[in-house]
Amino acid sequence: MKLNRIENFVKPYAKAYAPDFIYKMKKEVNEQKINDLVSKDRIDLREKQVIAREGMSRTATERILGLNDLVDINYFFRGIEASRSVCRIILRDVSLREVGYATGFKISPSLLITNFHVFESEQWARNAIIEFNFELNSNGNPKPTTRFSLSPDRFFVNNKNLDYAIVAINPTSVFGLEELKDFGFLRLNPKLGKINKGEYATIIQHPGGQSKQLAIRENQIINDIVDDDFTLMYYSDTAQGSSGAPVFNDSWQVVALHFTGVPRKDENGNWLLKNGSIATGLDDDADVDWISNSGIRTSKIVNSFIELEIKGDLSLRQEFIDASNGEILSELRKSEPSDNSNHLQSAIPKSSNSDEGYIDANLNQLLFQKAINIPLIFSLHLGDIIPPFNSISLPKQSTIDQLPSVSFGLEAKKKPFYDLDYSNRKGYDPNFLGVDVPIPKVLNSDNLSKMVNGDYYIPYHKFTIVNNKQRKLALFTASNIDGSSAAKNPDPDKVYSRDALAGLTKSDTEEWFIDPRIPQADQLSDEFYNKDRMAFDKGHLVRRDDVAWGKDYLEVRYSNGDTFHITNCSPQVKDFNRSNLGGRWGMLENTILNQAKYEKLSVFSGPILYKSDPIFKGVNFQNSVEIKIPKAYWKIIIALSENGILQSFAFLLSQDLSQVQFEFDLEKQWKGYMVSISYLENLIGNIKFDPIVNNADQFESETGVFVLNQSQFETLK
């Protein structure tokens, strides 16, 4: 959460608690045992809460008294269950541009809670998107996420004094296949005695909009908990909270809603960041050096909610009140796997279309119900975020291939069949040719889109893309091509046409889709190309036909489908991408394939991103946008010769757009050039090719001249 949004909430709180007072409380809890800090009545109350939740084990008793810091092993499993209900909030302004992030969590089947300073008005909630599963799996890869919009018109209440906001969630996802009920909810228990001074709390959060993280038993409660105080104060040297995050006790009960803290200041009163620099309004609260943190007590939230005059769907008010009683994780436990859940796969009947990569919708539901204790066999998501969401309704279908995309045009648009599990994409293979040909290195990664794990090499089936977030286009691609008949047609009984691989009929129109592993704001939507006044073709940077190969039909379909990610698309004026140019890129590759020892190529390609590229005004995710359109594209084709010698060929396509302003002359011809690797490297500027690629350069060699003559390109030195 940006500091300019929370400053007015922090200042009075920080003024009320002087640093010396906080340090005194910290010292007190560090030097004394819990049973010396807390009255016997509070300890008795605490024991009753634990017995009600999990039974009173010896470990739990000693932990309450501060005699033992151990937790039972089921602590981790219960934490995974609790984390399912925590989501990332993507804040957007009236133009639906992303302007910040916060954390929130479900507190009933239909309601979300976060801070008042996150949703100060219904409009902020109406513009926002919430995202579940924005986290890494056990292998360090991003999980497929599911997003929902919010419905403040149906239910919305906020309280400035207690800094909370509660809003209804639209039940139909706008992105992803999991259902809202799959994420359970966390009960806000109004009873007292859930945590005591000196105990440690755990926070699940999305600090600064990052992937879901856990501050595990790092925040120690430092204040006396009295009935008329609405806050818990806690501190940690490293793992502090972020706006809207749930604060848990060791039984995974929500004890507070994190809302603010007391920042460390310099001698001039400036707030300081963790790195020692002075904080500004554009910094995130997760980066501030808080000397203490605070959360609104759960009991205070529930009691104040009951007293509020509620507008909207009163059934949701009752839903929340009903949800505040009982077992905190009972909704999730209804589907808790049995001990033999690891053998689930053998017990599931196969879909009749299983060889085509489909799975039954009932199977999808079953898998997600079992997702806590078994590896997901399929990870699923659906669709781009296309606001507004009020009127969107996605009908249930029996197979993934039949699930429609939501569009605003009159055509029947459909996403080509693709692999919904993003964890198994390996990307470009540097050893594909039998010789190590490393992917190009990036010299400056500041403007690159990064996945949750921090990597900017985005893997797909048979290729990798590096995306420039400023230009919303690929910086470059790296792909592997196998032109052999065995790879292109592994199953002779199948149909390998473009429509067949994509699962489309003649009445369907291909819809390109965003990559959920990088921010939506870093990408151009399919809408940009549909509302471009017919100026551009959707140009595959990695040619669809190039990577549509594999050991079986499903692998071919997966590779084919991956090329329709919008990250692989570049706006190309029509002559570049149409047959009247003679298909020059394809002709180049075919010429080199015919000369190769094996029917394999490795290819690097991309646009030349000039600062002087002409600007096109268009529409992106329903916002007006100005996009610089590349006026040149490059490609390096790498192969082994008949003698087993590595050869590389560099080419450039450009068009003279010097006289063009805002609109392109669609009749101008693209000119093709063969260039040296070093020339191209200097032209691109931010890429370094491996020496093995430079040393294999065939520019002006006998082979290079032959390819040049075949292509009707010119040389450019």
VENJOTA-V90917 format. One record per residue. N is the residue number from 1. PHI is phi in whole degrees, 0 to 359 (* if undefined). PSI is psi in whole degrees, 0 to 359 (999 if undefined). Layout:
n=N phi=PHI psi=PSI
n=N phi=PHI psi=PSI
//
This chain:
n=1 phi=* psi=129
n=2 phi=293 psi=143
n=3 phi=295 psi=331
n=4 phi=293 psi=345
n=5 phi=270 psi=339
n=6 phi=243 psi=356
n=7 phi=305 psi=317
n=8 phi=291 psi=340
n=9 phi=274 psi=328
n=10 phi=283 psi=319
n=11 phi=304 psi=308
n=12 phi=295 psi=326
n=13 phi=292 psi=315
n=14 phi=296 psi=327
n=15 phi=291 psi=327
n=16 phi=285 psi=337
n=17 phi=237 psi=101
n=18 phi=290 psi=148
n=19 phi=305 psi=321
n=20 phi=298 psi=322
n=21 phi=294 psi=319
n=22 phi=294 psi=316
n=23 phi=297 psi=325
n=24 phi=295 psi=318
n=25 phi=294 psi=321
n=26 phi=299 psi=315
n=27 phi=298 psi=321
n=28 phi=297 psi=314
n=29 phi=287 psi=335
n=30 phi=285 psi=333
n=31 phi=259 psi=350
n=32 phi=235 psi=155
n=33 phi=281 psi=159
n=34 phi=299 psi=320
n=35 phi=291 psi=348
n=36 phi=268 psi=339
n=37 phi=271 psi=335
n=38 phi=238 psi=144
n=39 phi=292 psi=160
n=40 phi=297 psi=326
n=41 phi=299 psi=318
n=42 phi=293 psi=322
n=43 phi=294 psi=319
n=44 phi=297 psi=318
n=45 phi=297 psi=321
n=46 phi=294 psi=318
n=47 phi=299 psi=320
n=48 phi=297 psi=320
n=49 phi=296 psi=317
n=50 phi=293 psi=318
n=51 phi=300 psi=318
n=52 phi=295 psi=329
n=53 phi=273 psi=312
n=54 phi=218 psi=7
n=55 phi=80 psi=156
n=56 phi=260 psi=94
n=57 phi=278 psi=164
n=58 phi=298 psi=322
n=59 phi=299 psi=316
n=60 phi=295 psi=319
n=61 phi=300 psi=312
n=62 phi=295 psi=326
n=63 phi=292 psi=319
n=64 phi=298 psi=323
n=65 phi=276 psi=357
n=66 phi=78 psi=19
n=67 phi=264 psi=352
n=68 phi=206 psi=134
n=69 phi=255 psi=13
n=70 phi=279 psi=155
n=71 phi=232 psi=154
n=72 phi=290 psi=155
n=73 phi=297 psi=333
n=74 phi=291 psi=352
n=75 phi=307 psi=319
n=76 phi=289 psi=319
n=77 phi=293 psi=321
n=78 phi=293 psi=325
n=79 phi=295 psi=321
n=80 phi=297 psi=319
n=81 phi=299 psi=313
n=82 phi=296 psi=324
n=83 phi=293 psi=337
n=84 phi=301 psi=329
n=85 phi=274 psi=355
n=86 phi=267 psi=136
n=87 phi=226 psi=163
n=88 phi=269 psi=135
n=89 phi=258 psi=125
n=90 phi=258 psi=111
n=91 phi=273 psi=136
n=92 phi=225 psi=146
n=93 phi=278 psi=189
n=94 phi=294 psi=339
n=95 phi=270 psi=5
n=96 phi=64 psi=30
n=97 phi=270 psi=139
n=98 phi=292 psi=126
n=99 phi=235 psi=357
n=100 phi=173 psi=177
n=101 phi=219 psi=155
n=102 phi=208 psi=183
n=103 phi=244 psi=149
n=104 phi=210 psi=174
n=105 phi=204 psi=154
n=106 phi=284 psi=136
n=107 phi=240 psi=2
n=108 phi=197 psi=175
n=109 phi=303 psi=336
n=110 phi=236 psi=356
n=111 phi=242 psi=146
n=112 phi=241 psi=144
n=113 phi=240 psi=143
n=114 phi=207 psi=197
n=115 phi=275 psi=155
n=116 phi=300 psi=321
n=117 phi=288 psi=351
n=118 phi=275 psi=311
n=119 phi=242 psi=79
n=120 phi=289 psi=340
n=121 phi=216 psi=165
n=122 phi=297 psi=328
n=123 phi=296 psi=320
n=124 phi=298 psi=320
n=125 phi=291 psi=321
n=126 phi=296 psi=325
n=127 phi=278 psi=342
n=128 phi=281 psi=162
n=129 phi=233 psi=141
n=130 phi=248 psi=144
n=131 phi=229 psi=121
n=132 phi=263 psi=155
n=133 phi=68 psi=21
n=134 phi=281 psi=82
n=135 phi=199 psi=172
n=136 phi=263 psi=148
n=137 phi=275 psi=186
n=138 phi=294 psi=342
n=139 phi=267 psi=1
n=140 phi=84 psi=12
n=141 phi=259 psi=150
n=142 phi=296 psi=138
n=143 phi=280 psi=154
n=144 phi=292 psi=134
n=145 phi=259 psi=165
n=146 phi=228 psi=134
n=147 phi=240 psi=147
n=148 phi=227 psi=152
n=149 phi=266 psi=170
n=150 phi=249 psi=159
n=151 phi=230 psi=74
n=152 phi=296 psi=337
n=153 phi=294 psi=331
n=154 phi=279 psi=317
n=155 phi=200 psi=129
n=156 phi=202 psi=131
n=157 phi=213 psi=140
n=158 phi=219 psi=159
n=159 phi=222 psi=111
n=160 phi=292 psi=321
n=161 phi=296 psi=321
n=162 phi=261 psi=4
n=163 phi=50 psi=52
n=164 phi=226 psi=156
n=165 phi=221 psi=137
n=166 phi=236 psi=132
n=167 phi=217 psi=150
n=168 phi=284 psi=147
n=169 phi=257 psi=132
n=170 phi=296 psi=128
n=171 phi=290 psi=340
n=172 phi=265 psi=126
n=173 phi=292 psi=149
n=174 phi=259 psi=355
n=175 phi=198 psi=126
n=176 phi=101 psi=165
n=177 phi=253 psi=346
n=178 phi=291 psi=151
n=179 phi=266 psi=161
n=180 phi=301 psi=322
n=181 phi=293 psi=339
n=182 phi=295 psi=342
n=183 phi=262 psi=6
n=184 phi=56 psi=202
n=185 phi=200 psi=163
n=186 phi=253 psi=123
n=187 phi=284 psi=140
n=188 phi=262 psi=101
n=189 phi=278 psi=121
n=190 phi=282 psi=353
n=191 phi=286 psi=151
n=192 phi=274 psi=163
n=193 phi=94 psi=23
n=194 phi=276 psi=340
n=195 phi=200 psi=154
n=196 phi=234 psi=163
n=197 phi=304 psi=135
n=198 phi=95 psi=341
n=199 phi=282 psi=164
n=200 phi=255 psi=142
n=201 phi=249 psi=158
n=202 phi=241 psi=141
n=203 phi=236 psi=130
n=204 phi=253 psi=129
n=205 phi=202 psi=168
n=206 phi=240 psi=76
n=207 phi=296 psi=125
n=208 phi=62 psi=23
n=209 phi=80 psi=7
n=210 phi=286 psi=176
n=211 phi=299 psi=158
n=212 phi=302 psi=131
n=213 phi=227 psi=162
n=214 phi=233 psi=119
n=215 phi=265 psi=89
n=216 phi=274 psi=111
n=217 phi=49 psi=43
n=218 phi=252 psi=345
n=219 phi=252 psi=113
n=220 phi=266 psi=132
n=221 phi=290 psi=129
n=222 phi=241 psi=350
n=223 phi=257 psi=156
n=224 phi=289 psi=132
n=225 phi=264 psi=104
n=226 phi=246 psi=158
n=227 phi=300 psi=323
n=228 phi=271 psi=1
n=229 phi=266 psi=131
n=230 phi=263 psi=1
n=231 phi=241 psi=153
n=232 phi=253 psi=137
n=233 phi=249 psi=136
n=234 phi=212 psi=159
n=235 phi=219 psi=154
n=236 phi=211 psi=143
n=237 phi=288 psi=334
n=238 phi=229 psi=317
n=239 phi=257 psi=77
n=240 phi=271 psi=169
n=241 phi=272 psi=172
n=242 phi=228 psi=158
n=243 phi=308 psi=129
n=244 phi=83 psi=5
n=245 phi=278 psi=145
n=246 phi=283 psi=139
n=247 phi=252 psi=125
n=248 phi=248 psi=152
n=249 phi=271 psi=186
n=250 phi=288 psi=351
n=251 phi=262 psi=8
n=252 phi=63 psi=32
n=253 phi=272 psi=142
n=254 phi=285 psi=119
n=255 phi=258 psi=342
n=256 phi=198 psi=160
n=257 phi=255 psi=114
n=258 phi=298 psi=135
n=259 phi=223 psi=326
n=260 phi=197 psi=196
n=261 phi=187 psi=187
n=262 phi=250 psi=115
n=263 phi=279 psi=150
n=264 phi=289 psi=142
n=265 phi=234 psi=157
n=266 phi=272 psi=183
n=267 phi=295 psi=342
n=268 phi=264 psi=4
n=269 phi=86 psi=7
n=270 phi=283 psi=139
n=271 phi=292 psi=146
n=272 phi=245 psi=144
n=273 phi=274 psi=169
n=274 phi=298 psi=333
n=275 phi=275 psi=3
n=276 phi=93 psi=349
n=277 phi=279 psi=164
n=278 phi=282 psi=133
n=279 phi=285 psi=147
n=280 phi=241 psi=171
n=281 phi=297 psi=340
n=282 phi=269 psi=355
n=283 phi=283 psi=160
n=284 phi=267 psi=149
n=285 phi=298 psi=334
n=286 phi=291 psi=343
n=287 phi=265 psi=354
n=288 phi=284 psi=146
n=289 phi=272 psi=89
n=290 phi=277 psi=130
n=291 phi=274 psi=344
n=292 phi=204 psi=158
n=293 phi=237 psi=160
n=294 phi=220 psi=149
n=295 phi=226 psi=151
n=296 phi=280 psi=127
n=297 phi=298 psi=139
n=298 phi=303 psi=316
n=299 phi=299 psi=324
n=300 phi=290 psi=322
n=301 phi=296 psi=312
n=302 phi=297 psi=314
n=303 phi=294 psi=322
n=304 phi=290 psi=325
n=305 phi=298 psi=317
n=306 phi=297 psi=328
n=307 phi=275 psi=345
n=308 phi=287 psi=149
n=309 phi=279 psi=118
n=310 phi=261 psi=133
n=311 phi=252 psi=144
n=312 phi=112 psi=205
n=313 phi=288 psi=105
n=314 phi=293 psi=338
n=315 phi=295 psi=331
n=316 phi=286 psi=330
n=317 phi=299 psi=314
n=318 phi=293 psi=325
n=319 phi=302 psi=317
n=320 phi=293 psi=317
n=321 phi=298 psi=317
n=322 phi=297 psi=322
n=323 phi=289 psi=339
n=324 phi=283 psi=356
n=325 phi=248 psi=140
n=326 phi=106 psi=195
n=327 phi=286 psi=128
n=328 phi=298 psi=325
n=329 phi=248 psi=19
n=330 phi=297 psi=326
n=331 phi=297 psi=321
n=332 phi=286 psi=326
n=333 phi=289 psi=342
n=334 phi=301 psi=335
n=335 phi=245 psi=20
n=336 phi=296 psi=133
n=337 phi=294 psi=152
n=338 phi=281 psi=175
n=339 phi=297 psi=333
n=340 phi=265 psi=23
n=341 phi=293 psi=340
n=342 phi=293 psi=345
n=343 phi=260 psi=22
n=344 phi=302 psi=319
n=345 phi=300 psi=320
n=346 phi=289 psi=341
n=347 phi=268 psi=354
n=348 phi=267 psi=125
n=349 phi=294 psi=139
n=350 phi=284 psi=144
n=351 phi=293 psi=149
n=352 phi=296 psi=341
n=353 phi=254 psi=20
n=354 phi=299 psi=331
n=355 phi=288 psi=347
n=356 phi=267 psi=359
n=357 phi=89 psi=9
n=358 phi=274 psi=156
n=359 phi=226 psi=151
n=360 phi=291 psi=145
n=361 phi=299 psi=324
n=362 phi=294 psi=326
n=363 phi=295 psi=319
n=364 phi=302 psi=315
n=365 phi=297 psi=318
n=366 phi=296 psi=318
n=367 phi=297 psi=317
n=368 phi=288 psi=331
n=369 phi=295 psi=330
n=370 phi=264 psi=9
n=371 phi=293 psi=347
n=372 phi=284 psi=324
n=373 phi=248 psi=358
n=374 phi=228 psi=156
n=375 phi=292 psi=141
n=376 phi=291 psi=129
n=377 phi=285 psi=323
n=378 phi=229 psi=141
n=379 phi=249 psi=133
n=380 phi=236 psi=148
n=381 phi=206 psi=163
n=382 phi=217 psi=127
n=383 phi=82 psi=162
n=384 phi=268 psi=162
n=385 phi=277 psi=115
n=386 phi=232 psi=94
n=387 phi=284 psi=163
n=388 phi=283 psi=162
n=389 phi=254 psi=351
n=390 phi=304 psi=322
n=391 phi=259 psi=6
n=392 phi=281 psi=131
n=393 phi=222 psi=119
n=394 phi=258 psi=112
n=395 phi=292 psi=151
n=396 phi=284 psi=142
n=397 phi=230 psi=163
n=398 phi=275 psi=337
n=399 phi=225 psi=154
n=400 phi=300 psi=322
n=401 phi=297 psi=337
n=402 phi=268 psi=354
n=403 phi=290 psi=124
n=404 phi=277 psi=161
n=405 phi=264 psi=155
n=406 phi=269 psi=129
n=407 phi=220 psi=163
n=408 phi=255 psi=357
n=409 phi=274 psi=180
n=410 phi=268 psi=345
n=411 phi=283 psi=157
n=412 phi=275 psi=99
n=413 phi=264 psi=144
n=414 phi=211 psi=139
n=415 phi=286 psi=134
n=416 phi=301 psi=151
n=417 phi=304 psi=131
n=418 phi=208 psi=168
n=419 phi=284 psi=120
n=420 phi=276 psi=351
n=421 phi=262 psi=107
n=422 phi=277 psi=357
n=423 phi=279 psi=347
n=424 phi=248 psi=14
n=425 phi=278 psi=128
n=426 phi=258 psi=343
n=427 phi=74 psi=198
n=428 phi=300 psi=135
n=429 phi=256 psi=110
n=430 phi=293 psi=340
n=431 phi=259 psi=17
n=432 phi=301 psi=323
n=433 phi=272 psi=3
n=434 phi=86 psi=358
n=435 phi=232 psi=140
n=436 phi=289 psi=113
n=437 phi=240 psi=90
n=438 phi=298 psi=152
n=439 phi=293 psi=147
n=440 phi=303 psi=147
n=441 phi=268 psi=145
n=442 phi=264 psi=132
n=443 phi=278 psi=326
n=444 phi=221 psi=116
n=445 phi=261 psi=8
n=446 phi=301 psi=322
n=447 phi=263 psi=17
n=448 phi=263 psi=147
n=449 phi=286 psi=135
n=450 phi=241 psi=141
n=451 phi=283 psi=178
n=452 phi=300 psi=327
n=453 phi=277 psi=5
n=454 phi=88 psi=354
n=455 phi=278 psi=142
n=456 phi=251 psi=358
n=457 phi=274 psi=103
n=458 phi=269 psi=113
n=459 phi=275 psi=141
n=460 phi=231 psi=181
n=461 phi=286 psi=112
n=462 phi=82 psi=358
n=463 phi=204 psi=166
n=464 phi=228 psi=145
n=465 phi=233 psi=139
n=466 phi=249 psi=123
n=467 phi=252 psi=133
n=468 phi=271 psi=110
n=469 phi=288 psi=334
n=470 phi=290 psi=317
n=471 phi=271 psi=348
n=472 phi=62 psi=31
n=473 phi=222 psi=162
n=474 phi=294 psi=139
n=475 phi=284 psi=315
n=476 phi=197 psi=167
n=477 phi=234 psi=157
n=478 phi=223 psi=126
n=479 phi=222 psi=160
n=480 phi=243 psi=131
n=481 phi=239 psi=129
n=482 phi=239 psi=109
n=483 phi=269 psi=7
n=484 phi=290 psi=152
n=485 phi=297 psi=324
n=486 phi=296 psi=325
n=487 phi=278 psi=326
n=488 phi=281 psi=333
n=489 phi=225 psi=66
n=490 phi=294 psi=332
n=491 phi=238 psi=103
n=492 phi=299 psi=340
n=493 phi=279 psi=352
n=494 phi=264 psi=161
n=495 phi=260 psi=131
n=496 phi=247 psi=23
n=497 phi=290 psi=164
n=498 phi=302 psi=314
n=499 phi=291 psi=320
n=500 phi=295 psi=315
n=501 phi=297 psi=324
n=502 phi=276 psi=348
n=503 phi=73 psi=32
n=504 phi=252 psi=153
n=505 phi=259 psi=174
n=506 phi=296 psi=335
n=507 phi=273 psi=354
n=508 phi=272 psi=149
n=509 phi=244 psi=134
n=510 phi=296 psi=132
n=511 phi=247 psi=123
n=512 phi=282 psi=153
n=513 phi=223 psi=154
n=514 phi=286 psi=162
n=515 phi=263 psi=116
n=516 phi=289 psi=353
n=517 phi=279 psi=346
n=518 phi=234 psi=160
n=519 phi=302 psi=141
n=520 phi=302 psi=324
n=521 phi=296 psi=344
n=522 phi=273 psi=2
n=523 phi=233 psi=155
n=524 phi=270 psi=136
n=525 phi=276 psi=165
n=526 phi=301 psi=331
n=527 phi=299 psi=325
n=528 phi=303 psi=319
n=529 phi=279 psi=337
n=530 phi=278 psi=339
n=531 phi=240 psi=43
n=532 phi=255 psi=17
n=533 phi=57 psi=32
n=534 phi=61 psi=32
n=535 phi=278 psi=332
n=536 phi=231 psi=156
n=537 phi=265 psi=156
n=538 phi=276 psi=104
n=539 phi=266 psi=122
n=540 phi=292 psi=123
n=541 phi=286 psi=310
n=542 phi=271 psi=115
n=543 phi=297 psi=133
n=544 phi=305 psi=313
n=545 phi=292 psi=335
n=546 phi=295 psi=316
n=547 phi=258 psi=2
n=548 phi=280 psi=72
n=549 phi=213 psi=165
n=550 phi=171 psi=182
n=551 phi=277 psi=343
n=552 phi=210 psi=175
n=553 phi=296 psi=321
n=554 phi=297 psi=318
n=555 phi=296 psi=321
n=556 phi=297 psi=317
n=557 phi=294 psi=319
n=558 phi=300 psi=314
n=559 phi=294 psi=318
n=560 phi=302 psi=312
n=561 phi=295 psi=325
n=562 phi=297 psi=334
n=563 phi=289 psi=351
n=564 phi=265 psi=7
n=565 phi=296 psi=139
n=566 phi=295 psi=340
n=567 phi=295 psi=338
n=568 phi=266 psi=6
n=569 phi=255 psi=143
n=570 phi=221 psi=134
n=571 phi=292 psi=116
n=572 phi=237 psi=126
n=573 phi=300 psi=151
n=574 phi=301 psi=323
n=575 phi=298 psi=333
n=576 phi=294 psi=322
n=577 phi=250 psi=15
n=578 phi=239 psi=168
n=579 phi=291 psi=341
n=580 phi=291 psi=350
n=581 phi=271 psi=353
n=582 phi=84 psi=14
n=583 phi=56 psi=56
n=584 phi=296 psi=321
n=585 phi=300 psi=311
n=586 phi=297 psi=322
n=587 phi=295 psi=320
n=588 phi=300 psi=312
n=589 phi=296 psi=319
n=590 phi=296 psi=320
n=591 phi=299 psi=316
n=592 phi=287 psi=324
n=593 phi=301 psi=320
n=594 phi=295 psi=336
n=595 phi=266 psi=353
n=596 phi=277 psi=156
n=597 phi=292 psi=316
n=598 phi=243 psi=160
n=599 phi=275 psi=53
n=600 phi=227 psi=145
n=601 phi=222 psi=151
n=602 phi=247 psi=138
n=603 phi=227 psi=133
n=604 phi=248 psi=139
n=605 phi=204 psi=165
n=606 phi=170 psi=177
n=607 phi=272 psi=157
n=608 phi=271 psi=117
n=609 phi=264 psi=85
n=610 phi=281 psi=144
n=611 phi=296 psi=333
n=612 phi=272 psi=6
n=613 phi=304 psi=142
n=614 phi=294 psi=149
n=615 phi=263 psi=135
n=616 phi=244 psi=130
n=617 phi=268 psi=120
n=618 phi=219 psi=201
n=619 phi=234 psi=132
n=620 phi=223 psi=117
n=621 phi=51 psi=44
n=622 phi=67 psi=13
n=623 phi=249 psi=147
n=624 phi=291 psi=143
n=625 phi=213 psi=148
n=626 phi=248 psi=118
n=627 phi=241 psi=130
n=628 phi=281 psi=128
n=629 phi=263 psi=122
n=630 phi=300 psi=139
n=631 phi=251 psi=8
n=632 phi=209 psi=145
n=633 phi=228 psi=151
n=634 phi=230 psi=161
n=635 phi=207 psi=136
n=636 phi=243 psi=125
n=637 phi=249 psi=129
n=638 phi=236 psi=133
n=639 phi=210 psi=166
n=640 phi=263 psi=132
n=641 phi=288 psi=175
n=642 phi=300 psi=334
n=643 phi=270 psi=6
n=644 phi=79 psi=18
n=645 phi=264 psi=134
n=646 phi=289 psi=133
n=647 phi=229 psi=139
n=648 phi=232 psi=143
n=649 phi=228 psi=128
n=650 phi=247 psi=137
n=651 phi=224 psi=156
n=652 phi=222 psi=133
n=653 phi=243 psi=129
n=654 phi=217 psi=160
n=655 phi=227 psi=140
n=656 phi=282 psi=104
n=657 phi=248 psi=22
n=658 phi=297 psi=333
n=659 phi=262 psi=6
n=660 phi=263 psi=132
n=661 phi=232 psi=117
n=662 phi=69 psi=326
n=663 phi=237 psi=147
n=664 phi=261 psi=144
n=665 phi=279 psi=104
n=666 phi=288 psi=353
n=667 phi=267 psi=349
n=668 phi=291 psi=140
n=669 phi=274 psi=144
n=670 phi=283 psi=143
n=671 phi=249 psi=135
n=672 phi=255 psi=140
n=673 phi=226 psi=145
n=674 phi=262 psi=132
n=675 phi=228 psi=168
n=676 phi=278 psi=156
n=677 phi=300 psi=316
n=678 phi=296 psi=321
n=679 phi=298 psi=314
n=680 phi=295 psi=319
n=681 phi=301 psi=316
n=682 phi=294 psi=326
n=683 phi=291 psi=318
n=684 phi=290 psi=314
n=685 phi=91 psi=320
n=686 phi=248 psi=16
n=687 phi=231 psi=139
n=688 phi=240 psi=117
n=689 phi=279 psi=148
n=690 phi=296 psi=147
n=691 phi=307 psi=329
n=692 phi=295 psi=329
n=693 phi=286 psi=317
n=694 phi=297 psi=318
n=695 phi=292 psi=337
n=696 phi=268 psi=6
n=697 phi=300 psi=127
n=698 phi=260 psi=13
n=699 phi=301 psi=125
n=700 phi=68 psi=8
n=701 phi=279 psi=172
n=702 phi=299 psi=317
n=703 phi=294 psi=319
n=704 phi=298 psi=319
n=705 phi=296 psi=320
n=706 phi=298 psi=312
n=707 phi=297 psi=320
n=708 phi=300 psi=316
n=709 phi=294 psi=322
n=710 phi=293 psi=326
n=711 phi=273 psi=344
n=712 phi=63 psi=24
n=713 phi=278 psi=171
n=714 phi=249 psi=166
n=715 phi=266 psi=149
n=716 phi=222 psi=120
n=717 phi=249 psi=999
//
